[in-house]
């Protein structure tokens, strides 16, 4: 039973170490993700430095950079606390292992003394033959064998514990070095946040002096958004109506053919297409949260739904998708396989591409050039166009929407829940 308890204790310690390692790995992966986001925002801001006219997008990119840096600081804090706790736990484990090793050494010493005193093989034989009965002699022989086995096992245990202690000490040294590195990086991130905030305040004050012109521009942008919304809705309704009319024509033709030949109506091509569309819808749904971004690099500068204006108090914009600030003229990709159903040209929104994925539609706007046409099949990450760049600005903005079509009903979805983070 004592041996079983030891095994359970060792397994429990390894389970704790494994859980700690998993938590540490999770924090490090989160750190890498945040560092990549910061690298993207830094890249966009570096590009905008050559431009004397700052924009709201730059202000939003700075806000994102501050947010990501603050998240990275919290990540560092959690990693440092985790490292400190891990070091403390390991030190306690080492103390326990030293105590256990000392105990084993004491037991081993006693066993060696016993073995030395009884090293004479004739003494062992006499010990066995001096038994009162054959049964007792067998028991004495088993007892001596068991002592020999215990000696070997105790020696192996001492060796294993010594090796484990050496490994634990090495791990503690690595954790201490890593903690020192985290503290150094943490301080540099604090300095960077302060620098970003000063830059943000300078841009903010500049725009505070231009509120009237900003409000006028904002009203125009809202009108453009409304035009975009209506044109997208109109294009999807037209596509649905055309698909329904096509289905009815195919069914009527099939019925007429069946009537003329005196046979029953077979499965039509439109029904087969419906099955294909259902499979594509299911596949699209299965990739929720894992879809690639419509641009390779960028940062979300306006979220789905209600967004506060970066400089005007109590002023909000309503977004039916997400806006992603990306490098100037960045290429735009399809986020999933499907069929291009519309290519539009809308004033204020550039060119627009709508792609059908079964019951879902993805919408890509603010394009300068398009590389696809209506009816074309596209694969995931297929480049469909390039972003429009406004005069004097070094950052382009991709506007991306997702819609779900059920019958004649169209629902606007939050793309942030569908693309990978």
Secondary structure in CASP SS format (residue, H / E / C, confidence):
PFRMAT SS
TARGET T0000
AUTHOR 0000-0000-0000
METHOD secondary structure of the structure
MODEL  1
X C 1.00
X H 1.00
X H 1.00
X H 1.00
X H 1.00
X H 1.00
X H 1.00
X H 1.00
X H 1.00
X H 1.00
X H 1.00
X H 1.00
X H 1.00
X H 1.00
X H 1.00
X H 1.00
X H 1.00
X H 1.00
X H 1.00
X H 1.00
X H 1.00
X H 1.00
X H 1.00
X H 1.00
X H 1.00
X H 1.00
X H 1.00
X H 1.00
X H 1.00
X H 1.00
X H 1.00
X H 1.00
X H 1.00
X H 1.00
X H 1.00
X H 1.00
X H 1.00
X H 1.00
X H 1.00
X H 1.00
X H 1.00
X H 1.00
X H 1.00
X H 1.00
X H 1.00
X H 1.00
X H 1.00
X H 1.00
X H 1.00
X C 1.00
X C 1.00
X C 1.00
X C 1.00
X C 1.00
X C 1.00
X H 1.00
X H 1.00
X H 1.00
X H 1.00
X H 1.00
X H 1.00
X H 1.00
X H 1.00
X H 1.00
X H 1.00
X H 1.00
X H 1.00
X H 1.00
X H 1.00
X H 1.00
X H 1.00
X H 1.00
X H 1.00
X H 1.00
X H 1.00
X H 1.00
X H 1.00
X H 1.00
X H 1.00
X H 1.00
X H 1.00
X H 1.00
X H 1.00
X H 1.00
X H 1.00
X H 1.00
X H 1.00
X H 1.00
X H 1.00
X H 1.00
X H 1.00
X H 1.00
X H 1.00
X H 1.00
X H 1.00
X H 1.00
X H 1.00
X H 1.00
X H 1.00
X H 1.00
X H 1.00
X H 1.00
X H 1.00
X H 1.00
X H 1.00
X H 1.00
X H 1.00
X H 1.00
X H 1.00
X H 1.00
X H 1.00
X H 1.00
X H 1.00
X H 1.00
X H 1.00
X H 1.00
X H 1.00
X C 1.00
X C 1.00
X C 1.00
X H 1.00
X H 1.00
X H 1.00
X H 1.00
X H 1.00
X H 1.00
X H 1.00
X H 1.00
X H 1.00
X C 1.00
X C 1.00
X C 1.00
X C 1.00
X H 1.00
X H 1.00
X H 1.00
X H 1.00
X H 1.00
X H 1.00
X H 1.00
X H 1.00
X H 1.00
X H 1.00
X H 1.00
X H 1.00
X H 1.00
X H 1.00
X H 1.00
X H 1.00
X H 1.00
X H 1.00
X H 1.00
X H 1.00
X H 1.00
X H 1.00
X H 1.00
X H 1.00
X H 1.00
X H 1.00
X H 1.00
X H 1.00
X H 1.00
X H 1.00
X H 1.00
X H 1.00
X H 1.00
X H 1.00
X H 1.00
X H 1.00
X H 1.00
X H 1.00
X H 1.00
X H 1.00
X H 1.00
X H 1.00
X H 1.00
X H 1.00
X H 1.00
X H 1.00
X H 1.00
X H 1.00
X H 1.00
X H 1.00
X H 1.00
X H 1.00
X H 1.00
X H 1.00
X H 1.00
X H 1.00
X H 1.00
X H 1.00
X H 1.00
X H 1.00
X H 1.00
X H 1.00
X H 1.00
X H 1.00
X H 1.00
X H 1.00
X H 1.00
X H 1.00
X H 1.00
X H 1.00
X H 1.00
X H 1.00
X H 1.00
X H 1.00
X H 1.00
X C 1.00
X C 1.00
X H 1.00
X H 1.00
X H 1.00
X H 1.00
X H 1.00
X H 1.00
X H 1.00
X H 1.00
X H 1.00
X H 1.00
X H 1.00
X H 1.00
X H 1.00
X H 1.00
X H 1.00
X H 1.00
X H 1.00
X H 1.00
X H 1.00
X H 1.00
X H 1.00
X H 1.00
X H 1.00
X H 1.00
X H 1.00
X H 1.00
X H 1.00
X H 1.00
X H 1.00
X H 1.00
X H 1.00
X H 1.00
X H 1.00
X H 1.00
X H 1.00
X H 1.00
X H 1.00
X H 1.00
X H 1.00
X H 1.00
X H 1.00
X H 1.00
X H 1.00
X H 1.00
X H 1.00
X H 1.00
X H 1.00
X H 1.00
X H 1.00
X H 1.00
X H 1.00
X C 1.00
X C 1.00
X C 1.00
X C 1.00
X C 1.00
X C 1.00
X C 1.00
X H 1.00
X H 1.00
X H 1.00
X H 1.00
X H 1.00
X H 1.00
X H 1.00
X H 1.00
X H 1.00
X H 1.00
X H 1.00
X H 1.00
X H 1.00
X H 1.00
X H 1.00
X H 1.00
X H 1.00
X H 1.00
X C 1.00
X C 1.00
X C 1.00
X C 1.00
X E 1.00
X C 1.00
X C 1.00
X C 1.00
X C 1.00
X C 1.00
X C 1.00
X C 1.00
X E 1.00
X E 1.00
X E 1.00
X E 1.00
X C 1.00
X C 1.00
X E 1.00
X E 1.00
X E 1.00
X E 1.00
X C 1.00
X C 1.00
X C 1.00
X C 1.00
X C 1.00
X C 1.00
X C 1.00
X E 1.00
X E 1.00
X E 1.00
X E 1.00
X C 1.00
X C 1.00
X E 1.00
X E 1.00
X E 1.00
X E 1.00
X E 1.00
X E 1.00
X C 1.00
X C 1.00
X C 1.00
X E 1.00
X E 1.00
X E 1.00
X C 1.00
X C 1.00
X C 1.00
X C 1.00
X E 1.00
X E 1.00
X E 1.00
X E 1.00
X E 1.00
X E 1.00
X E 1.00
X E 1.00
X E 1.00
X C 1.00
X C 1.00
X C 1.00
X E 1.00
X E 1.00
X E 1.00
X E 1.00
X E 1.00
X E 1.00
X E 1.00
X E 1.00
X C 1.00
X C 1.00
X E 1.00
X E 1.00
X E 1.00
X E 1.00
X E 1.00
X E 1.00
X E 1.00
X E 1.00
X E 1.00
X E 1.00
X E 1.00
X C 1.00
X C 1.00
X C 1.00
X C 1.00
X C 1.00
X C 1.00
X E 1.00
X E 1.00
X C 1.00
X C 1.00
X C 1.00
X C 1.00
X E 1.00
X E 1.00
X E 1.00
X E 1.00
X E 1.00
X C 1.00
X C 1.00
X C 1.00
X C 1.00
X C 1.00
X C 1.00
X C 1.00
X E 1.00
X E 1.00
X E 1.00
X E 1.00
X E 1.00
X E 1.00
X E 1.00
X E 1.00
X E 1.00
X E 1.00
X E 1.00
X E 1.00
X C 1.00
X C 1.00
X E 1.00
X E 1.00
X E 1.00
X E 1.00
X E 1.00
X C 1.00
X H 1.00
X H 1.00
X H 1.00
X C 1.00
X E 1.00
X C 1.00
X C 1.00
END
